[in-house]
Amino acid sequence: MRGQGREGKPQRCFAGYGNVLAPPLPVRNGRVSGQGGELLHPNAQGRVGPPVPAEEAGGGRGGGGTAAPAGPAAGLPSPVPAPSFAPARPSAHAPAGGLKRERRLPAAVPLGGGAGSAQGRCSDPAGTPLSAALLRSALRCPAVRPRPAAMWLSALLLGAFLLSGPVRGSDGSASTAITCFTRGLDLRKGTEDVLCPANCPLWQFYVFGDGVYASLSSVCGAAIHRGVITNAGGAVRVQTLPGQENYPAVNANGIQSQVLSRWASSFSVTGTKNTALESVGRSVSTARPSTGKRPKKTLDKKAGNKDCKADIAFLIDGSYNIGQRRFNLQKNFVGKVAVMLGIGTEGPHVGVVQASEHPKIEFYLKNFTAAKEVLFAIKELGFRGGNSNTGKALKHTAQKFFSVENGARKGIPKIIVVFLDGWPSDDLEEAGIVAREFGVNVFIVSVAKPTTEELGMVQDIGFVDKAVCRNNGFFSYQMPTWFGTTKYVKPLVQKLCSHEQMLCSKTCYNSVNIGFLIDGSSSVGESNFRLILEFVSNVAKAFEISDIGSKVAAVQFTYDQRTEFSFTDHVTKEKVLSAIRNIRYMSGGTATGDAISFTTRNVFGPVKDGPNKNFLIVLTDGQSYDDVRGPAAAAQKAGITVFSVGVAWAPLDDLKDMASEPRESHTFFTREFTGLEQMVPDIIRGICKDFLDSKQ
């Protein structure tokens, strides 16, 4: 049904189905449950939906509407029946094959109503399992409220009955059901068939390596990364392997794996023949598997959550769109997020900006470093009103908020969480571009999307995708209403603390320009030249190449120089890798000094004033016919860090003369061209170390 809010726009209102308390139970044996486990109830249209909180029944957007009557309305269909388990035979709802054990209690426990409550309609005969009796009573008799202790006991018993169990394929082989979070090291067998659930959020996966994965990687994440399954889940065969060094970082199938220098054990993933999987008696738990007892982690309240270091600006909606009432609900939600983050001197720091007609910075990062102080400051915020100029506020926050004077810390991810009730009055696209250029990760939390009638008032219906850091689903967050938002706090906090997902932060992977100076002299040869190009590709793969991220260029030299491609020619990793593969071997003499001068002037010159740190990797296999020391010194003076990589007959003295200080960590040498592959991780680590040192 629709009502009128205080702003006069069409509003959404909901009718509840009584005031029923039901235990938080998961979906089991075909029964329906909502988020958090609450059983879903039929609404006026005969569709199932969650019970509407009493506070929300009072109105839609703007606080209009009328409260729904308690209890079932006339004409509503019967509630969804609760599961029933007969004592002498398997339940009608049990899977094929039957149940081997029936878990029962001696008799039903009184549910708070007694024999006389509701004319006895809510009681079940003695001998009915407690869980079934409780559920049946809760659904049939809205007026009867079970005792909380009894409800939780029933939930526990029913959950224990339904959770865990093997899963078998159509060929009879058993597959172990796992969760999105199960790691390779959680499995105990050398070879094991497992079943990954559907709809695991890709941003939660931690994956290290490619093909062979470190055992602390998510099994399901590795399977998706490898292409064995999709996000729809499925069967995977996991093979335990020995540990190794230098697990590479590769972006595949929507998952960015991470670099890891060494791990004690590994695993690989392949598909299985088990396509038709069926339950054999018990459903699969979606809880995180136990990996043994872990000591409880205590949080130093003053230091805060050290695992979630971030500088966060909450850009709250203070426009007439949201109104005074929902503005207060928004403050409550922001306060809960701030507390759960674990604010402290060595943890996250937060500030607040209010968006309305003109942006107002309510308090900076430096003002408060304790959760109590932040919570009090948020409660004291006053509603401003005016148009929802969120784009203007976002641009202002990105440019002015994160300065050292205002409390921003070096090397810490910068985040803006934008709260939007409805839609913005101005353009967000330009503001999003500015935020990305300043290295700020923009999240948008949108509440109450525009209705079909309201879409005509929106300047750009794709405003969320254009404003966030990356349009990959990770940086956008949707809540249906400001009521009952507690369940949305933890998932948002987990996102804000996932530093490896902060793609717009300035890191060594997304904030460098890497130029490759490639020896194309006749002593190299065609086959070895291909090995050099493979080395160049493997280094480039590790970096996040984009128009606002890292960039790659390549120059080939003999006596002459040829720019294969510059920093601005290709702005995606795929195009860069394709361009590297298409480089043609020149053949000729060796003039390394002239080539360094050419590259400094023509390749790095146009980007010398840009935001990225510049690196030059010189690859050569022999003695240069000219001086290399002077040109290398000039390159370093221009702000370019030089790594020298020598093969075969390259003189060590020349390599050291070209390399930046300290020369030992910037000079590399191998006798064979095949040895270049082993240098890739060290080159990448060296670039990241220099980048971090430059930020200190």
C-alpha positions in Angstrom: 0.0 0.0 0.0 1.1 3.6 -0.5 0.8 6.6 1.7 1.8 10.2 1.6 5.0 11.3 3.4 5.6 14.7 4.8 7.3 15.8 1.6 4.1 15.1 -0.4 5.7 12.3 -2.6 4.3 8.8 -3.0 5.6 6.8 -0.1 5.9 3.1 0.7 4.1 1.6 3.7 3.9 -2.0 4.9 1.3 -4.0 6.8 2.5 -6.4 9.3 1.2 -9.9 10.1 0.7 -9.7 13.8 3.3 -9.4 16.4 4.9 -12.9 16.3 8.1 -13.8 17.9 9.9 -16.7 16.1 13.4 -18.1 16.8 16.2 -17.2 14.4 16.3 -20.4 12.3 18.0 -20.9 8.9 16.3 -22.4 5.8 16.0 -26.1 6.3 14.2 -28.9 4.3 12.5 -26.5 2.0 11.2 -24.1 4.7 11.4 -20.4 4.2 13.4 -18.1 6.4 14.5 -14.5 6.2 17.8 -12.7 6.8 19.0 -13.4 10.3 16.9 -16.6 10.3 13.4 -15.2 11.1 10.6 -17.2 9.5 8.8 -15.4 6.8 5.0 -14.7 7.0 2.3 -14.2 4.3 1.4 -10.6 3.6 -1.8 -9.2 2.2 -1.0 -10.4 -1.3 -0.3 -13.9 -0.2 3.4 -13.6 -0.5 5.8 -14.3 2.3 7.8 -11.6 3.9 9.5 -10.8 7.2 7.4 -9.5 10.2 7.4 -5.7 10.0 8.9 -3.9 13.1 6.3 -2.1 15.1 8.3 1.2 14.6 8.1 0.9 10.8 4.4 0.2 10.7 4.0 3.8 11.7 4.9 5.2 8.3 6.9 5.2 5.1 9.5 7.7 3.9 8.6 10.9 5.7 6.7 9.3 8.6 3.2 9.1 7.0 0.9 6.2 7.0 -1.1 4.3 9.6 -0.1 1.5 12.0 -1.1 -2.0 11.0 -3.4 -3.8 13.4 -2.0 -6.5 15.6 -2.8 -10.0 14.6 -3.8 -11.5 11.3 -6.0 -9.3 9.1 -9.2 -10.7 7.6 -8.7 -12.6 4.4 -5.1 -13.5 4.9 -4.1 -17.0 4.0 -3.0 -19.5 6.6 0.5 -19.1 7.9 3.3 -21.3 6.6 3.2 -24.6 8.5 6.1 -25.4 10.8 8.2 -28.6 10.3 6.7 -31.7 11.9 8.5 -34.9 12.8 6.4 -37.9 13.6 7.7 -40.2 16.3 7.3 -43.6 14.5 8.3 -42.8 10.9 10.3 -40.3 8.9 8.8 -36.8 8.5 7.0 -36.0 5.3 9.5 -33.2 4.9 12.6 -35.4 5.3 14.8 -36.1 2.3 14.6 -39.4 0.5 16.3 -42.1 2.4 14.7 -41.2 5.7 16.2 -40.0 9.0 18.4 -42.4 11.0 17.7 -40.8 14.3 14.7 -38.8 15.6 15.7 -36.2 18.2 12.8 -35.7 20.6 11.9 -34.4 24.0 9.6 -36.3 26.4 6.8 -33.8 26.1 5.9 -30.4 24.9 6.9 -27.5 27.2 4.3 -24.9 28.0 4.6 -21.9 25.7 3.6 -19.1 28.0 -0.1 -19.5 27.4 -1.0 -22.7 29.3 -3.9 -25.0 28.5 -6.4 -22.2 28.7 -4.7 -19.7 26.5 -6.3 -18.9 23.2 -9.0 -21.6 24.0 -6.4 -24.3 23.8 -5.9 -23.8 20.1 -2.1 -23.3 20.5 -1.2 -26.4 22.4 0.2 -29.6 20.8 -0.3 -33.1 22.2 2.3 -34.5 24.6 5.0 -36.3 22.7 5.4 -33.7 19.9 9.0 -32.5 19.6 9.6 -29.2 21.4 10.8 -27.4 18.3 7.8 -28.3 16.2 5.4 -27.3 19.0 7.1 -24.0 19.5 7.1 -23.1 15.8 3.5 -24.2 15.3 2.3 -22.2 18.3 4.3 -19.1 17.2 2.8 -19.2 13.7 -0.8 -20.0 14.6 -1.2 -17.8 17.7 0.2 -14.3 17.3 -1.2 -13.4 20.7 0.9 -16.1 22.4 4.5 -15.2 23.0 6.8 -18.1 23.9 9.3 -17.6 26.6 12.6 -16.4 25.2 14.6 -19.2 26.9 12.3 -21.9 25.5 12.4 -20.3 22.0 16.2 -20.2 21.9 16.3 -23.8 23.3 14.1 -24.9 20.4 16.2 -23.1 17.9 19.3 -24.7 19.3 17.7 -28.2 19.2 16.2 -27.9 15.8 19.5 -26.4 14.4 21.5 -29.2 15.9 19.1 -31.7 14.3 19.3 -30.1 10.8 22.9 -28.9 10.6 25.9 -30.8 9.3 26.1 -33.9 7.2 27.7 -35.4 4.1 26.5 -34.7 0.6 26.6 -37.4 -2.1 27.0 -37.0 -5.8 24.9 -39.0 -8.3 27.7 -41.6 -8.6 27.5 -42.2 -4.8 30.8 -40.5 -3.9 30.7 -38.3 -0.8 31.4 -34.6 -1.0 32.1 -32.5 2.1 29.9 -29.4 2.3 32.1 -26.3 3.1 31.4 -22.6 3.5 32.6 -19.6 1.6 35.3 -19.1 4.3 36.8 -22.6 4.4 40.6 -22.6 3.7 42.8 -25.2 2.2 44.4 -25.7 5.6 41.0 -26.5 7.2 40.8 -29.7 5.1 42.5 -32.8 6.4 42.6 -35.3 3.5 45.2 -35.3 0.7 42.5 -35.4 -1.9 39.0 -34.3 -1.0 35.8 -33.6 -2.9 34.0 -30.5 -1.5 30.8 -28.6 -2.3 31.0 -24.8 -2.4 27.8 -22.9 -1.6 26.2 -20.4 -4.0 26.4 -16.6 -3.9 29.6 -16.2 -1.8 30.5 -12.5 -1.9 33.6 -12.2 -4.1 35.0 -9.4 -2.0 35.3 -11.6 1.0 37.7 -14.1 -0.7 41.4 -14.2 0.3 43.3 -16.0 -2.5 47.1 -16.3 -2.8 48.6 -17.6 -6.0 47.4 -18.9 -9.4 46.8 -22.5 -10.2 48.8 -23.6 -7.1 47.3 -21.7 -4.1 48.8 -21.2 -0.6 46.7 -23.3 1.8 45.5 -20.2 3.7 43.5 -19.3 0.6 39.7 -19.8 0.5 39.0 -23.0 -1.3 35.8 -21.7 -3.0 37.6 -18.5 -3.9 40.5 -20.4 -5.5 38.0 -22.5 -7.5 36.2 -19.5 -8.8 39.6 -17.8 -9.6 40.7 -20.9 -11.5 37.4 -21.1 -13.4 36.5 -24.6 -12.0 33.1 -23.2 -10.7 31.2 -19.9 -10.9 29.6 -17.9 -8.0 26.7 -20.3 -8.3 28.8 -22.8 -6.4 29.4 -26.5 -7.1 31.6 -29.5 -6.6 35.4 -29.1 -6.4 38.2 -31.6 -6.0 41.0 -30.3 -3.7 44.5 -31.8 -3.9 46.9 -31.0 -1.1 50.4 -30.0 -2.4 53.7 -29.1 -0.7 54.5 -25.5 0.2 56.4 -23.2 -2.2 57.7 -19.7 -2.7 56.5 -16.7 -4.7 52.8 -17.2 -5.1 51.9 -14.8 -7.8 49.0 -12.2 -7.9 46.7 -12.7 -10.8 43.2 -11.2 -11.5 40.9 -13.8 -12.9 37.1 -14.4 -13.0 36.4 -11.3 -10.8 38.9 -12.3 -8.1 42.3 -10.6 -7.5 44.7 -13.1 -6.0 47.5 -11.8 -3.7 51.2 -12.1 -3.7 52.7 -14.3 -1.0 56.5 -14.9 -0.7 56.3 -18.3 1.0 53.9 -20.7 2.7 54.2 -24.2 4.2 51.6 -26.0 2.2 49.5 -25.5 -1.0 46.6 -27.0 -2.9 45.2 -27.1 -6.4 41.5 -27.3 -7.5 39.9 -29.2 -10.3 36.3 -30.1 -11.3 34.6 -33.3 -10.3 32.0 -35.5 -12.0 29.5 -35.0 -9.2 27.0 -32.8 -11.0 23.8 -34.0 -9.3 24.3 -33.6 -5.6 21.7 -34.5 -3.1 21.3 -34.3 0.6 21.4 -37.6 2.5 19.5 -37.0 5.6 20.8 -33.6 6.9 21.3 -30.1 5.5 24.6 -28.3 5.2 25.7 -25.8 7.8 26.6 -22.4 6.5 28.5 -21.4 9.6 32.2 -20.8 9.6 33.9 -24.1 10.3 35.8 -24.6 13.5 39.5 -24.8 13.2 40.3 -25.5 16.8 40.3 -23.3 19.9 41.6 -19.8 19.4 42.6 -17.5 22.2 40.1 -14.7 22.6 41.4 -11.5 21.1 41.2 -8.6 23.5 40.9 -5.1 22.1 42.9 -2.3 23.7 40.2 0.4 23.8 42.6 3.3 23.7 44.7 1.8 20.8 41.5 0.6 19.0 41.3 -2.0 16.3 44.8 -2.2 14.8 43.6 -4.6 12.1 41.3 -1.9 10.7 43.5 1.2 10.2 41.6 3.6 8.0 40.8 7.3 7.9 37.0 7.5 7.3 34.7 10.4 6.5 31.0 9.7 7.0 29.2 12.0 4.5 25.6 12.0 5.9 22.4 13.2 4.3 21.1 16.4 5.9 18.7 17.4 3.1 15.0 17.8 3.1 14.9 14.4 1.2 15.6 12.6 4.5 13.7 14.8 6.9 14.3 15.3 10.7 12.9 11.9 11.8 15.0 9.7 9.4 18.0 12.0 10.0 18.0 10.9 13.6 17.7 7.2 12.6 20.7 7.8 10.2 22.7 9.2 13.1 21.9 6.1 15.2 23.1 3.8 12.4 26.4 5.8 11.8 27.0 5.7 15.6 26.7 1.9 15.6 29.1 1.6 12.7 31.6 3.9 14.4 31.5 1.9 17.6 31.9 -1.5 15.8 34.9 -0.2 13.8 37.0 0.0 17.0 38.1 3.6 16.9 41.4 4.3 18.7 44.8 6.0 18.5 46.2 3.1 16.4 42.9 2.0 14.8 40.4 3.7 12.6 39.8 7.5 12.8 36.5 9.0 11.7 35.0 12.4 11.0 31.6 13.5 9.8 30.5 15.9 6.9 26.8 16.8 6.5 25.6 17.2 2.9 22.7 19.6 2.2 22.6 22.9 0.3 26.2 23.5 1.2 28.6 20.9 2.8 29.5 21.3 6.5 32.4 19.5 8.1 31.0 18.6 11.5 34.3 17.3 12.9 37.7 16.1 11.6 39.7 13.0 12.0 41.9 14.6 14.6 39.1 15.7 16.9 38.2 12.4 18.5 40.1 9.1 18.9 37.8 7.3 21.3 34.5 5.7 20.4 32.6 7.3 23.3 33.6 10.8 22.1 32.7 10.1 18.5 29.3 8.7 19.6 28.5 11.8 21.6 29.6 14.1 18.8 27.3 12.3 16.3 24.3 12.5 18.7 24.8 16.2 19.0 24.6 16.8 15.2 21.8 19.1 14.1 19.7 18.7 11.0 20.4 21.4 8.3 17.9 20.8 5.5 18.1 22.1 2.0 18.7 20.4 -1.4 20.6 17.1 -1.5 23.8 18.5 -3.1 25.7 15.3 -2.4 28.1 15.7 -5.4 29.2 19.1 -4.2 29.8 17.7 -0.7 31.7 14.7 -2.0 34.0 16.8 -4.0 34.6 19.2 -1.1 35.3 16.3 1.3 37.8 14.6 -1.1 39.7 17.9 -1.6 39.7 19.4 1.9 39.0 16.7 4.5 42.0 14.4 4.2 44.9 16.8 5.0 47.7 16.2 7.5 46.6 19.3 9.3 43.1 17.7 9.8 44.4 14.4 11.1 44.9 12.3 7.9 47.8 9.7 8.3 50.3 8.8 5.7 50.0 5.3 4.2 46.5 4.8 5.7 43.5 4.1 3.3 41.2 7.2 2.9 37.5 6.3 2.8 34.3 8.4 2.3 31.1 6.6 3.1 28.2 8.5 1.4 24.7 8.1 2.9 21.9 8.9 0.4 18.2 8.8 1.2 16.6 8.7 -2.2 18.7 10.5 -4.8 21.1 13.5 -5.1 20.0 16.9 -6.4 23.3 17.4 -8.3 25.8 15.4 -10.4 28.0 12.8 -8.7 30.1 11.7 -11.6 32.6 14.5 -11.5 32.9 14.3 -7.7 33.7 10.6 -8.0 36.5 11.3 -10.5 38.0 13.9 -8.2 37.8 11.5 -5.2 39.6 8.7 -7.2 42.3 11.2 -8.3 42.9 12.0 -4.7 43.2 8.4 -3.8 40.0 8.2 -1.8 37.8 5.1 -1.7 34.2 6.1 -2.1 31.4 3.9 -0.7 27.7 4.7 -1.3 25.1 3.5 1.2 21.7 4.1 -0.5 18.5 3.9 1.4 15.0 3.7 -0.1 15.7 3.7 -3.8 13.6 6.0 -6.0 10.3 4.4 -6.9 9.2 4.1 -10.6 7.2 7.3 -10.3 10.2 9.1 -8.8 12.8 8.0 -11.4 11.8 10.9 -13.7 13.2 13.4 -11.0 16.7 11.7 -11.0 19.3 13.5 -13.1 21.3 10.3 -13.7 19.9 6.9 -12.6 23.5 5.5 -12.7 24.8 7.9 -10.1 25.9 5.2 -7.7 28.1 3.3 -10.3 29.7 6.6 -11.4 30.5 7.8 -7.9 32.0 4.7 -6.2 35.6 3.8 -6.3 35.0 0.8 -8.6 31.8 -0.4 -10.2 32.3 -4.0 -9.0 29.5 -4.2 -6.4 31.9 -4.0 -3.4 31.6 -0.2 -2.9 27.8 0.1 -3.1 25.5 -0.9 -0.2 21.7 -0.9 -0.2 19.4 -0.7 2.7 15.6 -0.8 2.2 14.7 1.5 5.1 16.2 3.3 8.1 14.2 1.1 10.4 15.8 -2.2 11.7 19.3 -1.4 10.4 21.3 -3.2 13.1 21.8 -6.2 10.9 23.5 -4.1 8.3 26.2 -2.7 10.6 28.6 -5.6 10.7 28.7 -6.3 6.9 29.4 -2.6 6.3 32.2 -2.6 8.9 33.7 -5.7 7.3 33.9 -3.9 4.0 35.5 -0.8 5.5 38.2 -2.9 7.2 39.0 -4.9 4.0 42.1 -2.9 3.1 43.2 -5.3 0.3 40.0 -4.3 -1.5 40.6 -0.5 -1.3 41.5 -0.2 -5.0 41.5 3.6 -5.0 44.0 3.9 -2.2 47.5 5.0 -3.3 49.6 1.8 -3.1 52.6 0.4 -4.8 50.3 -1.6 -7.0 48.2 1.3 -8.3 50.4 4.4 -8.0 53.5 3.7 -10.1 54.8 4.3 -13.6 57.1 1.5 -14.7 59.2 1.9 -17.8 61.0 -1.1 -19.3 64.2 -0.4 -21.3 64.8 -3.6 -23.4 68.0 -4.6 -25.0 67.3 -5.6 -28.6 71.0 -6.1 -29.7 72.1 -9.0 -31.9 73.7 -10.9 -29.0 70.3 -11.5 -27.4 68.7 -13.5 -30.2 65.1 -14.1 -31.1 64.3 -16.9 -28.6 66.0 -15.1 -25.7 64.2 -11.9 -26.6 60.9 -13.7 -26.1 62.1 -14.7 -22.6 62.8 -11.0 -21.9 59.3 -10.1 -23.0 57.8 -12.8 -20.8 59.7 -11.3 -17.8 58.3 -7.9 -18.7 54.8 -9.3 -18.8 55.1 -11.1 -15.5 56.2 -7.9 -13.7 53.4 -5.8 -15.4 50.7 -8.4 -14.4 51.2 -7.6 -10.7 50.1 -4.0 -11.0 46.7 -2.4 -11.2 47.0 -0.7 -14.6 44.3 1.9 -15.4 43.8 5.5 -16.4 44.0 6.6 -12.7 46.2 3.7 -11.5 49.6 2.3 -12.5 51.0 2.8 -16.0 53.5 0.9 -18.1 55.8 1.9 -21.0 58.4 0.1 -23.1 61.4 1.2 -25.1 63.7 -1.2 -27.2 67.2 -0.1 -28.0 70.3 -1.1 -30.0 72.3 1.8 -31.3 69.0 3.4 -31.9 65.9 3.7 -29.7 62.3 2.8 -30.5 59.4 3.6 -28.2 57.2 0.5 -28.3 54.4 2.2 -26.3 54.2 5.1 -23.9 52.5 5.5 -20.5 49.4 7.0 -22.1 49.0 4.5 -25.0 47.3 1.7 -23.0 45.2 2.1 -19.9 44.1 -1.5 -19.2 46.3 -4.4 -18.2 45.0 -6.5 -21.1 46.0 -4.0 -23.7 49.5 -3.5 -22.1 50.1 -7.3 -22.1 48.9 -7.5 -25.7 51.3 -4.7 -26.7 54.2 -6.4 -24.9 53.5 -9.7 -26.9 53.5 -7.7 -30.1 57.0 -6.2 -29.7 59.3 -7.1 -32.6 63.0 -7.9 -32.2 65.2 -5.2 -33.6 68.8 -6.7 -33.5 71.9 -4.4 -33.7 74.6 -2.9 -31.4 74.3 -1.8 -27.7 74.2 1.8 -26.6 72.6 1.7 -23.2 73.6 5.2 -22.1 71.9 6.9 -25.0 68.8 4.7 -24.5 68.5 5.8 -20.8 68.7 9.5 -21.8 66.1 8.9 -24.6 63.7 7.2 -22.1 64.2 9.9 -19.4 63.4 12.7 -21.9 60.7 11.2 -24.1 58.9 8.6 -21.9 59.2 9.9 -18.4 59.3 13.6 -19.3 55.5 13.9 -20.0 54.6 12.3 -16.6 57.3 13.8 -14.3 54.8 16.0 -12.5 52.1 13.3 -12.2 51.0 11.7 -8.9 52.7 8.3 -9.6 56.2 7.3 -8.5 58.5 6.6 -11.5 60.6 3.4 -12.0 62.9 2.4 -14.8 63.9 -1.3 -15.3 66.9 -1.6 -17.6 67.4 -5.1 -19.2 70.7 -5.8 -21.0 72.9 -8.8 -21.8 76.3 -7.1 -22.6 78.8 -4.3 -22.5 77.5 -0.9 -23.5 79.5 1.0 -26.2 78.8 4.3 -24.4 78.9 5.7 -20.9 76.0 4.7 -18.6 76.9 6.4 -15.4 76.0 10.0 -16.5 72.6 9.2 -18.1 71.6 7.0 -15.1 72.5 9.8 -12.6 70.5 12.3 -14.6 67.5 9.9 -14.6 67.7 9.5 -10.8 68.0 13.2 -10.4 64.7 13.5 -12.4 63.0 11.4 -9.7 63.3 8.0 -11.5 64.3 4.9 -9.5 66.5 2.7 -11.6 66.7 -1.1 -11.4 69.3 -2.8 -13.6 68.9 -6.4 -14.7 71.8 -8.1 -16.4 72.1 -11.4 -18.2 75.0 -13.4 -19.5 77.9 -11.0 -20.4 76.5 -7.8 -18.8 79.4 -6.3 -16.7 78.5 -6.1 -13.0 80.2 -2.6 -12.8 77.9 -1.2 -15.5 74.9 -2.7 -13.7 75.8 -1.1 -10.4 76.6 2.3 -12.1 73.1 2.4 -13.5 71.2 1.2 -10.4 69.8 3.5 -7.7 71.0 3.5 -4.1 71.4 1.2 -2.3 72.9 -0.4 -5.4 72.9 -4.0 -4.0 69.1 -4.1 -3.7 68.6 -2.5 -7.2 71.1 -4.6 -9.1 70.1 -8.1 -10.5 72.1 -10.6 -12.5 71.6 -14.1 -14.0 73.8 -16.2 -16.2 70.9 -17.6 -18.3 67.8 -15.9 -19.7 65.7 -18.6 -18.1 66.8 -17.2 -14.8 64.8 -14.0 -15.4 61.6 -15.6 -14.2 62.9 -16.1 -10.7 63.7 -12.4 -10.4 60.1 -11.3 -10.9 59.0 -11.4 -7.2 62.1 -9.6 -6.0 61.7 -6.8 -8.6 58.0 -6.4 -7.5 59.0 -6.3 -3.8 61.7 -3.8 -4.5 59.3 -1.5 -6.2 56.8 -1.7 -3.3 59.6 -1.1 -0.8 60.8 2.0 -2.6 57.2 3.2 -2.9 56.5 2.8 0.8 59.9 4.3 1.8 59.0 7.4 -0.3 55.8 7.8 1.7 57.4 7.9 5.1 
